[in-house]
Amino acid sequence: MSVTSTSDVYYDPYDVDIDADPYPVYMRLRAEAPLYYNEKYDFFAVSRADDLDRVLTDHETFISGRGAFLDFIRADITMPPGMFIFEDPPSHTRHRKLVSRVFTPRRMAELEPQIRAYCARSLDPFVGSGRFDFVADLGAQVPMRTISLLLGIPDSDQEAVRDQTTGSMRTEPGQPMEIKTVGSPEMYAEYIDWRAEHPSDDLMTDMLRAEFEDETGMVRRLTREEILTYCGLIGSAGNETASRLIGWIGKVLADHPDQRRELVEDPSLIPAAIEEVLRFEPPGHNFARYVSRDVEFYGTTVPEGSVMIHLIGAANRDERRFVDSERFDIHRASVKHFTFGYGIHFCLGAALARLEGRIALEEILKRFPDWEIDVDNARLTSASVVRGWETLPAFLS
């Protein structure tokens, strides 16, 4: 397969040098190769905002049922029931609806006092210390405790559960993900059994009690296997996204101290700042779809059976949609970005991630109005799909 282009631009999701700063490559892709084909890994990629609109809304042509990442699609594995981010309608609709019951605005608002307490617990020991790691000391703590609160995981087990459920997106530098199977995390089994006997006000209890009509027309409750799958998906996704967002808050605002000072002086600007961080440095940079039928982009036919990667990190800086797109600006007029997707696969945890980001930044700025990143000891995670910090130490002043 070839794509007509005079450009020599090269994009490789496994290339650690590109990942260190992908934005120059993204800019060239948008300008020179809006439909890009990588022969080595056999995938197409689109990088302009209008093309992501098309891919994300046409769920009959660009399907999720084969997986949402290049490596998963290539592995051709069977997804367990309930893994709704890797499903298409009508199964996706049924399974997503069940989980959406807990991610309501009311339920999210009720979490605010507890999230703020988690932030205080994480931040207070570092007041006066002169040093702090945005990832290890906050990003790895607050999302873990928040998701565990939703699921009903006891405090004593939360770190162990986080360590086993996160990190699935990490790769060896320069290498694809090693995909074996997608199964149910058995670590949740004992909690499910406990909740069956001791119901509470948490998501696990909600799932045990939920009744729905399945694809056969039968009204039933979720199986134990389906609940295990739900727990693993929510636990992993909830930790990864919010943790990386907190890391990028620390890095981006360190790089823009004048705008950070504005936030200290006027905290009402913080929600807009969180939105701009999400646009400027999204935790997830690329997602994939299986192409179910021939489709045309820029005069080239993308054949049925192809993999199409949509580059969120590129589209979020598309100059055709965002004015002065390469500039971080907390005063930017509200423009729809792609960080949480939209349409039927809009991220269910978007409101929670925004809430955690806002509260974290409010509590950080109350204690540490100024910081500089210890760049010599900061380290990006090796991953082909997500992009964020493994460690992000900072000097506090």
C-alpha positions as CSV (number, residue, x, y, z in Angstrom):
1,M,0.0,0.0,0.0
2,S,1.3,3.5,-0.9
3,V,0.0,6.9,-0.2
4,T,0.7,9.6,-2.8
5,S,2.8,12.2,-1.0
6,T,6.0,14.1,-1.8
7,S,6.8,14.4,1.9
8,D,9.5,12.4,3.6
9,V,7.9,12.9,7.1
10,Y,8.1,9.8,9.2
11,Y,5.9,9.0,12.2
12,D,6.4,5.9,14.4
13,P,4.4,5.5,17.6
14,Y,7.3,3.4,19.1
15,D,10.1,5.9,18.3
16,V,11.3,7.3,21.6
17,D,13.0,10.3,20.0
18,I,9.7,11.3,18.3
19,D,7.9,10.7,21.6
20,A,10.2,13.1,23.5
21,D,8.7,15.9,21.4
22,P,6.2,14.7,18.8
23,Y,4.8,18.1,17.9
24,P,7.2,19.1,15.1
25,V,6.4,15.7,13.4
26,Y,2.6,16.3,14.0
27,M,2.9,19.7,12.4
28,R,4.5,18.2,9.3
29,L,1.9,15.5,9.1
30,R,-0.9,18.0,9.2
31,A,0.7,20.1,6.5
32,E,2.4,17.5,4.2
33,A,0.7,14.1,4.8
34,P,-2.8,14.5,6.3
35,L,-3.3,10.9,5.3
36,Y,-0.1,9.1,6.4
37,Y,0.8,5.5,5.8
38,N,3.5,3.7,7.8
39,E,4.7,0.7,5.8
40,K,6.8,-0.9,8.6
41,Y,3.8,-1.3,11.0
42,D,1.1,-1.2,8.3
43,F,-1.2,1.5,9.6
44,F,-2.8,4.7,8.3
45,A,-2.9,7.9,10.4
46,V,-4.9,11.1,10.3
47,S,-3.8,14.3,12.1
48,R,-6.2,17.1,11.2
49,A,-9.1,18.0,13.4
50,D,-11.7,17.6,10.6
51,D,-10.5,14.1,9.9
52,L,-10.7,13.1,13.5
53,D,-14.2,14.4,13.5
54,R,-14.9,12.0,10.7
55,V,-13.2,9.0,12.3
56,L,-14.8,9.5,15.7
57,T,-18.3,9.9,14.5
58,D,-18.5,7.3,11.8
59,H,-18.5,4.2,14.1
60,E,-19.8,2.0,11.3
61,T,-16.7,2.4,9.1
62,F,-14.1,2.9,11.9
63,I,-15.0,0.3,14.5
64,S,-13.7,-0.4,18.0
65,G,-14.7,-4.0,18.4
66,R,-11.2,-5.2,17.3
67,G,-9.5,-3.0,19.9
68,A,-8.7,0.7,20.2
69,F,-4.9,0.5,20.0
70,L,-2.8,-0.6,17.1
71,D,-1.2,-3.5,19.0
72,F,-4.5,-4.9,20.2
73,I,-5.9,-4.9,16.6
74,R,-2.9,-6.5,15.2
75,A,-3.0,-9.2,18.0
76,D,-6.5,-10.2,16.8
77,I,-7.6,-11.2,20.3
78,T,-11.2,-11.7,21.6
79,M,-12.3,-9.0,24.0
80,P,-14.2,-10.1,27.1
81,P,-17.8,-9.0,27.5
82,G,-18.1,-5.7,29.3
83,M,-14.9,-4.2,27.8
84,F,-17.0,-1.5,26.3
85,I,-14.2,0.8,25.1
86,F,-13.4,-2.1,22.7
87,E,-17.0,-2.7,21.6
88,D,-19.4,-1.4,19.0
89,P,-23.2,-1.0,19.2
90,P,-25.4,-2.6,20.4
91,S,-23.2,-4.3,23.0
92,H,-21.2,-1.1,23.6
93,T,-24.5,0.8,24.3
94,R,-25.7,-1.7,26.8
95,H,-22.5,-2.1,28.7
96,R,-21.6,1.6,28.7
97,K,-25.1,2.6,30.0
98,L,-24.6,0.4,33.1
99,V,-21.4,2.1,34.1
100,S,-22.6,5.6,33.2
101,R,-25.0,5.4,36.2
102,V,-22.2,6.1,38.6
103,F,-20.5,8.9,36.5
104,T,-23.3,11.4,36.9
105,P,-22.7,15.1,37.7
106,R,-24.3,14.6,41.1
107,R,-22.1,11.7,42.0
108,M,-19.0,13.4,40.8
109,A,-19.8,16.6,42.8
110,E,-20.2,14.5,45.9
111,L,-16.6,13.3,45.6
112,E,-15.1,16.8,45.8
113,P,-14.6,17.0,49.6
114,Q,-12.9,13.6,49.6
115,I,-10.7,14.4,46.6
116,R,-9.6,17.6,48.3
117,A,-8.8,15.7,51.5
118,Y,-6.7,13.2,49.4
119,C,-4.8,16.1,47.9
120,A,-4.1,17.7,51.3
121,R,-2.9,14.4,52.7
122,S,-0.5,14.1,49.8
123,L,0.7,17.7,49.7
124,D,1.0,18.8,53.3
125,P,4.1,16.7,54.2
126,F,6.1,18.6,51.5
127,V,5.3,22.1,52.8
128,G,8.7,23.6,53.6
129,S,10.6,20.7,52.2
130,G,11.8,22.4,49.0
131,R,11.1,19.4,46.8
132,F,8.1,17.5,45.5
133,D,7.4,15.0,42.7
134,F,4.2,15.7,40.8
135,V,3.8,12.1,39.8
136,A,5.0,10.0,42.7
137,D,3.8,12.3,45.4
138,L,0.4,13.4,44.0
139,G,-0.4,11.9,40.6
140,A,0.1,8.3,41.8
141,Q,-1.9,8.9,45.0
142,V,-5.1,11.0,44.4
143,P,-6.5,9.2,41.3
144,M,-5.8,5.8,43.0
145,R,-7.7,6.8,46.1
146,T,-10.6,8.4,44.2
147,I,-11.2,5.4,41.9
148,S,-10.8,3.0,44.9
149,L,-13.5,5.1,46.7
150,L,-15.8,4.7,43.8
151,L,-15.2,0.9,43.6
152,G,-15.2,0.3,47.3
153,I,-11.5,-0.9,47.7
154,P,-10.3,-0.6,51.3
155,D,-7.4,1.9,52.0
156,S,-5.1,-0.9,53.0
157,D,-5.3,-2.5,49.5
158,Q,-5.4,0.5,47.3
159,E,-1.7,0.8,46.4
160,A,-1.5,-2.9,45.6
161,V,-4.5,-2.7,43.3
162,R,-3.1,0.4,41.5
163,D,0.2,-1.2,40.9
164,Q,-1.4,-4.3,39.3
165,T,-4.0,-2.5,37.2
166,T,-1.9,0.5,35.9
167,G,1.1,0.4,33.6
168,S,-0.6,-1.8,31.0
169,M,0.2,0.8,28.4
170,R,3.9,0.9,29.1
171,T,6.3,-0.6,26.6
172,E,10.0,-1.4,26.3
173,P,11.7,1.6,24.6
174,G,11.2,1.4,20.9
175,Q,9.1,-1.8,21.0
176,P,5.4,-2.5,20.5
177,M,3.2,-3.6,23.5
178,E,3.4,-7.3,24.3
179,I,-0.2,-8.4,23.9
180,K,-1.1,-11.8,25.2
181,T,-4.8,-11.8,26.3
182,V,-7.3,-9.3,27.7
183,G,-8.7,-11.0,30.8
184,S,-10.4,-10.2,34.0
185,P,-8.2,-8.9,36.9
186,E,-8.8,-11.6,39.5
187,M,-7.5,-9.2,42.2
188,Y,-11.0,-7.7,42.3
189,A,-12.6,-11.1,42.9
190,E,-12.5,-11.1,46.7
191,Y,-13.9,-7.5,46.9
192,I,-16.8,-8.5,44.7
193,D,-17.5,-11.5,46.9
194,W,-17.3,-9.3,50.0
195,R,-19.7,-6.7,48.5
196,A,-22.2,-9.4,47.5
197,E,-22.5,-10.1,51.2
198,H,-21.9,-6.5,52.5
199,P,-23.5,-4.0,50.1
200,S,-22.5,-0.4,50.3
201,D,-22.8,2.9,48.4
202,D,-20.2,2.2,45.7
203,L,-19.9,1.2,42.1
204,M,-19.2,-2.5,42.9
205,T,-22.5,-2.8,44.7
206,D,-24.3,-0.9,41.9
207,M,-23.0,-3.4,39.4
208,L,-24.0,-6.4,41.6
209,R,-27.5,-5.1,41.7
210,A,-27.9,-3.8,38.2
211,E,-30.4,-5.4,35.9
212,F,-30.4,-4.9,32.1
213,E,-31.6,-6.5,28.9
214,D,-28.9,-8.3,27.1
215,E,-28.5,-9.0,23.4
216,T,-30.8,-12.0,23.6
217,G,-33.6,-10.0,25.1
218,M,-33.2,-11.5,28.5
219,V,-33.4,-9.3,31.6
220,R,-30.6,-10.3,33.9
221,R,-27.8,-9.2,36.2
222,L,-24.1,-8.9,35.3
223,T,-22.1,-12.1,35.6
224,R,-19.1,-12.2,37.9
225,E,-16.8,-12.2,34.9
226,E,-18.4,-9.1,33.5
227,I,-18.1,-7.2,36.8
228,L,-14.4,-8.2,37.1
229,T,-13.9,-6.8,33.6
230,Y,-15.7,-3.5,34.5
231,C,-13.6,-3.1,37.6
232,G,-10.3,-3.7,35.8
233,L,-11.2,-1.3,33.0
234,I,-12.4,1.5,35.4
235,G,-9.5,1.0,37.8
236,S,-6.9,1.2,35.0
237,A,-8.3,4.0,33.0
238,G,-9.2,6.1,36.1
239,N,-5.6,5.9,37.4
240,E,-3.8,6.4,34.1
241,T,-5.6,9.5,32.7
242,A,-5.8,11.6,35.9
243,S,-2.2,10.7,37.0
244,R,-0.8,11.9,33.7
245,L,-2.9,15.0,33.7
246,I,-1.5,16.0,37.1
247,G,2.0,15.5,35.8
248,W,1.4,17.7,32.8
249,I,-0.1,20.4,35.0
250,G,3.2,20.5,36.9
251,K,5.3,20.6,33.7
252,V,3.3,23.0,31.6
253,L,2.8,25.6,34.3
254,A,6.5,25.4,35.2
255,D,7.2,26.3,31.6
256,H,4.7,29.2,31.7
257,P,5.3,30.9,35.1
258,D,3.5,34.1,34.1
259,Q,0.3,32.3,33.5
260,R,0.8,30.3,36.7
261,R,1.1,33.6,38.6
262,E,-2.3,34.6,37.1
263,L,-3.8,31.4,38.5
264,V,-2.4,32.2,41.9
265,E,-3.9,35.7,41.8
266,D,-7.2,34.6,40.3
267,P,-8.2,31.0,41.0
268,S,-11.4,31.3,39.0
269,L,-9.2,30.8,35.9
270,I,-8.2,27.3,37.0
271,P,-11.0,25.4,35.2
272,A,-10.0,27.0,31.9
273,A,-6.4,26.3,32.6
274,I,-7.1,22.6,33.1
275,E,-9.0,22.6,29.8
276,E,-6.0,24.1,28.1
277,V,-3.5,21.6,29.7
278,L,-5.8,18.9,28.4
279,R,-5.6,20.3,24.9
280,F,-1.9,21.3,24.9
281,E,-0.6,18.0,26.5
282,P,-3.2,15.3,26.3
283,P,-2.5,12.1,28.3
284,G,-3.5,9.9,25.3
285,H,-1.9,10.8,22.0
286,N,-3.2,8.2,19.6
287,F,-6.0,5.7,19.4
288,A,-6.8,3.2,16.6
289,R,-9.9,1.9,14.7
290,Y,-10.3,-1.1,12.5
291,V,-11.5,0.0,9.0
292,S,-14.6,-2.1,8.2
293,R,-15.0,-1.0,4.6
294,D,-13.1,0.9,1.9
295,V,-13.0,4.6,2.6
296,E,-11.4,7.6,0.9
297,F,-9.2,10.3,2.3
298,Y,-7.4,12.9,0.1
299,G,-8.0,10.9,-3.1
300,T,-6.6,7.7,-1.6
301,T,-8.6,4.6,-0.8
302,V,-8.0,3.2,2.6
303,P,-9.0,-0.5,2.2
304,E,-11.2,-2.6,4.3
305,G,-9.1,-4.4,7.0
306,S,-6.7,-1.5,7.5
307,V,-5.9,0.1,10.8
308,M,-6.5,3.8,11.1
309,I,-4.8,5.8,13.9
310,H,-6.2,9.1,14.9
311,L,-3.6,11.4,16.3
312,I,-5.2,13.3,19.2
313,G,-2.0,15.1,20.1
314,A,-1.8,16.4,16.5
315,A,-5.4,17.4,16.1
316,N,-5.4,19.3,19.4
317,R,-2.9,21.7,17.8
318,D,-4.4,21.9,14.4
319,E,-4.0,25.5,13.3
320,R,-7.1,25.2,11.1
321,R,-9.2,25.0,14.3
322,F,-7.2,26.5,17.1
323,V,-5.8,30.0,16.8
324,D,-2.1,30.2,17.5
325,S,-2.3,26.5,18.3
326,E,1.2,25.9,19.4
327,R,0.9,28.4,22.2
328,F,-0.4,27.5,25.7
329,D,-3.0,30.0,26.7
330,I,-5.2,29.8,29.8
331,H,-7.4,32.5,28.3
332,R,-8.1,30.6,25.1
333,A,-11.7,30.8,24.0
334,S,-13.5,27.4,24.5
335,V,-12.9,25.2,21.5
336,K,-13.7,21.5,21.4
337,H,-10.5,19.5,21.8
338,F,-10.2,15.7,21.3
339,T,-8.6,14.6,24.5
340,F,-11.7,12.8,25.8
341,G,-13.0,12.0,22.3
342,Y,-16.7,12.5,21.7
343,G,-19.7,10.7,20.3
344,I,-20.5,7.2,21.5
345,H,-17.0,6.7,22.8
346,F,-16.7,10.0,24.8
347,C,-14.7,9.2,27.9
348,L,-17.1,8.4,30.8
349,G,-14.5,9.6,33.3
350,A,-14.0,13.0,31.7
351,A,-15.9,14.9,34.4
352,L,-14.0,13.0,37.1
353,A,-10.6,13.7,35.5
354,R,-11.4,17.4,35.2
355,L,-12.6,17.5,38.8
356,E,-9.4,15.8,40.0
357,G,-7.2,18.2,37.9
358,R,-9.0,21.3,39.2
359,I,-8.9,20.3,42.8
360,A,-5.2,19.2,42.6
361,L,-4.2,22.5,41.0
362,E,-6.1,24.6,43.5
363,E,-4.5,22.7,46.4
364,I,-1.0,22.9,44.8
365,L,-1.2,26.6,44.3
366,K,-2.4,27.3,47.8
367,R,0.9,25.7,49.1
368,F,3.4,26.1,46.3
369,P,2.8,29.1,44.1
370,D,6.2,28.7,42.4
371,W,8.2,25.7,41.3
372,E,10.8,24.6,38.8
373,I,11.2,21.2,37.3
374,D,14.3,19.2,38.1
375,V,14.8,18.4,34.4
376,D,17.9,16.2,35.0
377,N,15.8,13.8,37.0
378,A,12.4,14.0,35.2
379,R,11.6,11.0,33.0
380,L,8.9,10.3,30.5
381,T,7.1,7.0,30.5
382,S,7.9,4.7,27.6
383,A,4.6,4.1,25.9
384,S,3.2,4.1,22.4
385,V,-0.3,5.2,23.1
386,V,-0.2,7.5,26.1
387,R,2.3,10.2,26.9
388,G,3.3,11.4,30.3
389,W,5.8,11.4,33.1
390,E,7.1,8.5,35.0
391,T,8.7,10.9,37.5
392,L,8.5,14.7,37.6
393,P,10.5,16.1,40.6
394,A,10.3,19.8,41.2
395,F,12.2,22.4,43.3
396,L,9.7,24.4,45.4
397,S,10.2,28.1,46.3
